[in-house]
Amino acid sequence: MPLGRTGGWWPCCTPGRMEPMDSPAPTSIVSPIPLPGRGARGHWVPGLVFCAVGMGVATAVASVLPMVSVLLVAIVLGAVVANTMVVPSVLAAGVGLAARPVLRAGIVLLGLQVGLQEILGLGAPVVLTVVATVGIGILATLWAGKRLGVPPAQRLLIACGFSICGAAAVAAVEGVTDAEEEDVAVAVGLVVVFGTLMIPAVPVLSGLLGLGADQAGLWAGAATHEVAQVVAIGGTLGPGALAAAVVVKLARVLMLAPVMAVLAWQVRRAAGAAERPAGALPPLVPLFVVGFVAMMLVASTGLVPAAVLEGAKTLESMCLATAMFALGLGVRVRSLLTVGARPVVLGAVSTVIVASTALTGVLLAS
């Protein structure tokens, strides 16, 4: 029995709604993951342990391939498992737990990596550059995606992943909007592909443009998708550039909170317009966003020991990788093969938009 079909019911995409097995088959080839309390039956421990093992394998692979994000490895590994073997339905409850609550716990812990003092120390021009890069990046990518005919959910995942903080932003959007798992996989894959291309491109282009080391570092942090990719670029530019790049990147991570709050409000408004029951509406500000901001404020006090911050960073990576493996278990290769070239083109367009906006801001701020 495939994952997601338990007890004769198939959860549909709408929260709180169930469809009987004799209903018309859904068009998606993705095997839905039942969430705890939404039709999942059985104990959650086996599935959660299974996802934790997947996370461990992904971490080991990423440790020997430092240029590849562990989140990408985890979601690809989950997809490989789902498409090469039968996943027992007894794992469904734990996989559902990993796909949502564990994911949100990882995003909350991500807040401990962002300190307000460091962000404010960048100065108003650089902070405005970060805000403009995220805002313009999201809006322009959504506009371009619509013109390219990319489905709304997929273009939103790509827009936020490319404009904010890579795979973590993609996962956060999935948690707010209930996007399909194959859309998440495509968005994460594109984030890693185009972000990896930025690793050699930013140093080369910085040299051609005559940027100083600090300017190149600021540009790398403002334009590159994943934190790991930013670190890779900063390492080639020098220690000073690396520090500047990481701080600017963390400022972009901070933008995750307001963007997710706005998305949740939009989803709530759309749900209200559809006259859904009040109890079915999503919260105006998701609890994990509140937790993210709270952890950021805690980190800003300077009272958290360095060892605790390092441990939280490790735990955050484990939570996000566990969640990505769980999401990967819902991906079917046949559905990915139907994606076509349009999302790839949108990824290229979004990369150019974000990089150009960031470069303009850095030049004006310098």
C-alpha positions as CSV (number, residue, x, y, z in Angstrom):
1,M,0.0,0.0,0.0
2,P,1.6,3.3,-1.0
3,L,2.3,6.0,1.5
4,G,-0.7,8.3,2.1
5,R,-3.4,5.7,1.6
6,T,-4.5,4.5,5.1
7,G,-7.7,3.3,6.4
8,G,-9.6,3.7,3.1
9,W,-9.2,7.5,2.9
10,W,-7.2,9.8,0.7
11,P,-6.4,13.2,2.1
12,C,-6.9,16.0,-0.5
13,C,-5.0,19.2,-0.7
14,T,-7.5,21.2,1.3
15,P,-6.8,21.3,5.1
16,G,-9.4,19.5,7.2
17,R,-11.1,17.8,4.3
18,M,-11.1,14.1,3.4
19,E,-12.3,12.3,0.3
20,P,-13.4,8.7,0.1
21,M,-11.4,6.3,-2.0
22,D,-14.2,5.9,-4.5
23,S,-14.0,9.6,-5.4
24,P,-12.5,10.6,-8.7
25,A,-8.8,10.0,-8.6
26,P,-6.7,13.2,-8.1
27,T,-4.8,14.4,-11.2
28,S,-1.5,14.7,-9.3
29,I,0.8,11.7,-9.3
30,V,2.2,12.8,-6.0
31,S,1.3,10.5,-3.1
32,P,-0.2,12.8,-0.4
33,I,1.3,12.8,3.1
34,P,-1.4,12.7,5.8
35,L,-0.8,15.1,8.6
36,P,-1.2,14.2,12.3
37,G,-4.8,14.6,13.2
38,R,-5.9,14.7,9.5
39,G,-6.6,11.1,8.7
40,A,-3.2,9.6,9.6
41,R,-3.6,6.4,11.6
42,G,-1.1,4.5,13.6
43,H,1.8,5.6,15.7
44,W,4.2,8.3,14.4
45,V,7.4,6.9,15.8
46,P,8.3,4.5,12.9
47,G,7.8,7.1,10.2
48,L,9.7,9.8,12.1
49,V,12.6,7.4,12.7
50,F,12.6,6.5,9.0
51,C,12.8,10.2,8.1
52,A,15.6,10.7,10.7
53,V,17.6,7.9,9.1
54,G,17.1,9.6,5.7
55,M,18.3,12.8,7.2
56,G,21.4,11.1,8.6
57,V,22.3,9.6,5.2
58,A,21.7,13.0,3.5
59,T,24.0,14.7,6.0
60,A,26.7,12.1,5.4
61,V,26.5,12.6,1.7
62,A,26.5,16.4,2.0
63,S,29.6,16.2,4.2
64,V,31.6,14.8,1.3
65,L,30.0,17.1,-1.2
66,P,30.3,20.5,0.6
67,M,29.1,22.4,-2.5
68,V,25.7,20.7,-2.4
69,S,23.0,21.7,0.1
70,V,22.0,18.9,2.6
71,L,18.4,20.0,2.0
72,L,18.7,19.1,-1.7
73,V,20.4,15.8,-0.9
74,A,17.6,15.0,1.5
75,I,14.7,15.7,-0.8
76,V,16.4,13.9,-3.7
77,L,17.1,10.9,-1.4
78,G,13.4,10.9,-0.3
79,A,12.3,11.0,-4.0
80,V,14.6,8.1,-4.9
81,V,13.2,6.0,-2.0
82,A,9.6,6.8,-3.0
83,N,10.2,5.9,-6.6
84,T,12.3,2.7,-6.2
85,M,10.5,0.9,-3.4
86,V,7.2,0.5,-1.7
87,V,7.0,2.6,1.5
88,P,4.8,0.9,4.1
89,S,1.7,2.8,5.1
90,V,2.6,2.3,8.8
91,L,5.2,5.1,8.2
92,A,2.6,7.7,7.1
93,A,1.8,9.3,10.4
94,G,5.5,9.9,11.2
95,V,6.2,11.2,7.7
96,G,3.4,13.6,8.1
97,L,4.8,14.8,11.4
98,A,8.2,15.4,9.8
99,A,6.7,17.2,6.8
100,R,5.1,19.9,8.9
101,P,5.8,20.2,12.7
102,V,9.4,19.2,12.3
103,L,9.8,21.6,9.4
104,R,8.4,24.5,11.3
105,A,10.6,23.7,14.3
106,G,13.6,24.0,12.0
107,I,12.4,27.4,10.7
108,V,11.9,28.6,14.3
109,L,15.5,27.6,15.2
110,L,16.7,29.4,12.1
111,G,15.8,32.6,13.9
112,L,18.7,32.1,16.3
113,Q,21.1,32.6,13.5
114,V,19.9,36.2,12.9
115,G,21.0,39.0,15.3
116,L,19.4,42.4,15.0
117,Q,22.7,44.2,16.0
118,E,24.5,42.6,13.0
119,I,21.7,43.5,10.6
120,L,21.4,47.1,11.8
121,G,25.2,47.4,11.7
122,L,25.0,47.1,7.9
123,G,23.7,50.6,7.7
124,A,20.4,51.9,6.2
125,P,21.5,51.8,2.5
126,V,22.5,48.1,2.7
127,V,19.3,47.2,4.7
128,L,17.2,49.0,2.1
129,T,19.1,47.1,-0.6
130,V,18.1,43.8,1.1
131,V,14.5,44.9,1.4
132,A,14.4,46.0,-2.3
133,T,16.1,42.8,-3.5
134,V,13.6,40.6,-1.7
135,G,10.5,42.7,-2.6
136,I,11.4,43.3,-6.3
137,G,12.7,39.8,-6.6
138,I,9.4,38.3,-5.5
139,L,7.1,40.6,-7.4
140,A,9.1,40.5,-10.6
141,T,9.4,36.7,-10.5
142,L,5.7,36.3,-9.9
143,W,5.0,38.6,-12.9
144,A,7.5,36.8,-15.1
145,G,6.1,33.4,-14.0
146,K,2.6,34.4,-14.9
147,R,3.8,35.5,-18.4
148,L,5.6,32.2,-18.8
149,G,2.5,30.2,-17.8
150,V,4.1,28.7,-14.7
151,P,1.4,27.6,-12.3
152,P,0.7,30.0,-9.4
153,A,1.9,27.8,-6.5
154,Q,5.1,26.9,-8.4
155,R,6.0,30.5,-9.3
156,L,5.4,31.6,-5.7
157,L,7.8,28.9,-4.4
158,I,10.4,29.9,-6.9
159,A,9.9,33.6,-6.2
160,C,10.4,33.2,-2.5
161,G,13.2,30.6,-2.7
162,F,15.3,32.7,-5.1
163,S,14.5,36.1,-3.4
164,I,14.8,35.2,0.4
165,C,16.8,32.2,1.6
166,G,16.7,29.3,-0.7
167,A,15.3,25.9,0.3
168,A,14.2,27.1,3.8
169,A,12.0,29.8,2.2
170,V,10.6,27.2,-0.2
171,A,9.7,24.9,2.7
172,A,8.2,27.8,4.7
173,V,6.0,28.8,1.7
174,E,4.9,25.2,1.4
175,G,3.9,25.2,5.0
176,V,1.7,28.3,4.6
177,T,0.1,27.5,1.2
178,D,-0.2,23.7,1.1
179,A,1.7,23.5,-2.2
180,E,2.2,20.2,-3.9
181,E,5.3,18.2,-3.1
182,E,6.6,18.0,-6.7
183,D,6.4,21.8,-6.9
184,V,8.5,22.0,-3.7
185,A,11.1,19.5,-5.2
186,V,11.3,21.5,-8.5
187,A,11.8,24.8,-6.6
188,V,14.5,23.4,-4.3
189,G,16.3,21.9,-7.3
190,L,16.2,25.1,-9.2
191,V,17.5,27.1,-6.1
192,V,20.5,24.8,-5.8
193,V,21.3,24.7,-9.6
194,F,21.2,28.4,-10.1
195,G,22.7,29.2,-6.7
196,T,25.6,26.9,-7.5
197,L,26.1,28.7,-10.8
198,M,26.5,31.9,-8.8
199,I,29.5,30.5,-7.0
200,P,31.9,31.0,-9.9
201,A,29.9,33.7,-11.5
202,V,30.0,36.3,-8.7
203,P,33.8,36.4,-8.2
204,V,34.3,36.6,-12.0
205,L,31.7,39.3,-12.6
206,S,32.9,41.2,-9.6
207,G,36.4,41.3,-11.1
208,L,35.1,42.4,-14.5
209,L,32.9,45.1,-12.9
210,G,35.8,46.4,-10.7
211,L,34.1,45.7,-7.4
212,G,36.2,45.8,-4.3
213,A,36.3,42.8,-1.9
214,D,33.7,44.4,0.4
215,Q,31.4,45.3,-2.4
216,A,31.7,41.8,-3.9
217,G,30.9,40.3,-0.5
218,L,27.8,42.5,-0.1
219,W,26.6,41.5,-3.6
220,A,27.2,37.8,-2.9
221,G,25.1,38.0,0.2
222,A,22.3,40.0,-1.4
223,A,22.1,38.0,-4.6
224,T,22.9,34.3,-3.9
225,H,20.1,31.9,-2.8
226,E,21.5,29.5,-0.2
227,V,23.6,30.4,2.9
228,A,26.1,27.6,2.0
229,Q,26.5,29.1,-1.5
230,V,27.1,32.5,0.0
231,V,29.8,31.0,2.3
232,A,31.4,29.3,-0.7
233,I,31.6,32.6,-2.6
234,G,32.8,34.6,0.3
235,G,35.6,32.1,1.0
236,T,37.0,32.8,-2.5
237,L,36.8,36.6,-2.0
238,G,38.6,36.8,1.3
239,P,37.8,37.0,5.1
240,G,36.4,40.5,5.0
241,A,34.1,39.8,2.1
242,L,33.0,36.5,3.7
243,A,31.9,38.3,6.9
244,A,30.0,41.0,4.9
245,A,28.4,38.3,2.6
246,V,27.1,36.2,5.6
247,V,25.6,39.2,7.5
248,V,23.8,40.5,4.4
249,K,22.5,36.9,3.7
250,L,21.2,36.7,7.3
251,A,19.4,40.0,6.7
252,R,17.6,38.4,3.8
253,V,16.7,35.4,6.1
254,L,15.1,38.0,8.4
255,M,12.8,38.9,5.6
256,L,11.3,35.4,5.9
257,A,9.0,36.5,8.8
258,P,7.2,39.5,7.1
259,V,6.9,37.7,3.8
260,M,5.3,34.6,5.4
261,A,3.0,36.8,7.4
262,V,1.8,38.5,4.2
263,L,1.3,35.2,2.5
264,A,-0.7,33.8,5.4
265,W,-2.9,36.9,5.3
266,Q,-3.4,36.5,1.5
267,V,-4.3,32.8,2.0
268,R,-6.7,33.8,4.8
269,R,-8.3,36.5,2.7
270,A,-8.7,34.1,-0.3
271,A,-10.2,31.4,2.0
272,G,-12.6,33.9,3.5
273,A,-13.7,35.0,0.1
274,A,-14.5,31.4,-0.6
275,E,-16.7,31.4,2.5
276,R,-14.8,28.7,4.3
277,P,-15.8,28.1,7.9
278,A,-14.0,30.4,10.4
279,G,-12.3,27.4,12.0
280,A,-10.7,26.3,8.7
281,L,-9.0,29.7,8.1
282,P,-5.2,29.8,8.6
283,P,-3.9,32.0,11.3
284,L,-3.2,35.6,10.3
285,V,0.4,35.2,11.6
286,P,1.6,31.5,11.6
287,L,2.9,30.3,14.9
288,F,6.2,29.3,13.4
289,V,6.7,32.9,12.2
290,V,6.1,34.1,15.7
291,G,8.6,31.6,16.9
292,F,11.1,32.6,14.3
293,V,10.9,36.3,15.4
294,A,11.1,35.3,19.1
295,M,14.3,33.3,18.5
296,M,15.7,36.2,16.6
297,L,15.0,38.5,19.5
298,V,16.6,36.0,21.9
299,A,19.7,35.8,19.8
300,S,19.9,39.6,19.7
301,T,20.2,39.8,23.4
302,G,23.8,38.4,23.2
303,L,23.1,36.3,26.2
304,V,22.9,33.0,24.4
305,P,26.2,31.1,24.8
306,A,28.1,30.4,21.5
307,A,27.9,26.6,22.2
308,V,24.1,26.8,22.5
309,L,23.9,28.7,19.2
310,E,26.1,26.2,17.5
311,G,24.0,23.3,18.8
312,A,20.8,25.1,17.7
313,K,22.3,25.5,14.2
314,T,23.0,21.8,14.0
315,L,19.5,20.9,15.3
316,E,18.0,23.4,12.8
317,S,19.8,21.7,9.9
318,M,18.7,18.3,11.2
319,C,15.0,19.4,11.4
320,L,15.0,20.9,7.9
321,A,16.8,18.0,6.3
322,T,14.4,15.5,8.0
323,A,11.4,17.5,6.7
324,M,12.9,17.7,3.2
325,F,13.3,13.9,3.2
326,A,9.7,13.6,4.2
327,L,8.6,15.9,1.4
328,G,10.7,13.9,-1.0
329,L,8.8,10.8,-0.2
330,G,5.7,12.4,-1.7
331,V,7.4,13.1,-5.1
332,R,6.8,11.0,-8.2
333,V,9.3,11.1,-11.0
334,R,6.6,10.9,-13.7
335,S,5.1,14.1,-12.5
336,L,8.4,15.9,-12.5
337,L,9.1,14.8,-16.1
338,T,6.0,16.8,-17.1
339,V,7.3,20.1,-15.6
340,G,8.9,21.3,-18.9
341,A,11.3,24.1,-19.5
342,R,9.1,27.0,-18.2
343,P,10.1,26.7,-14.5
344,V,13.8,26.5,-15.5
345,V,13.4,29.7,-17.6
346,L,11.7,31.3,-14.7
347,G,14.6,30.3,-12.4
348,A,17.1,31.9,-14.8
349,V,15.0,35.1,-15.0
350,S,14.6,35.3,-11.2
351,T,18.3,34.9,-10.7
352,V,19.1,37.8,-13.1
353,I,16.4,40.0,-11.5
354,V,17.7,39.3,-7.9
355,A,21.3,39.7,-8.9
356,S,20.7,42.9,-10.9
357,T,18.7,44.5,-8.1
358,A,21.2,43.5,-5.5
359,L,24.1,44.9,-7.6
360,T,22.4,48.2,-8.2
361,G,21.7,48.5,-4.5
362,V,25.3,47.7,-3.5
363,L,26.7,50.2,-6.0
364,L,24.3,53.0,-4.7
365,A,25.1,52.1,-1.1
366,S,28.9,52.1,-1.5
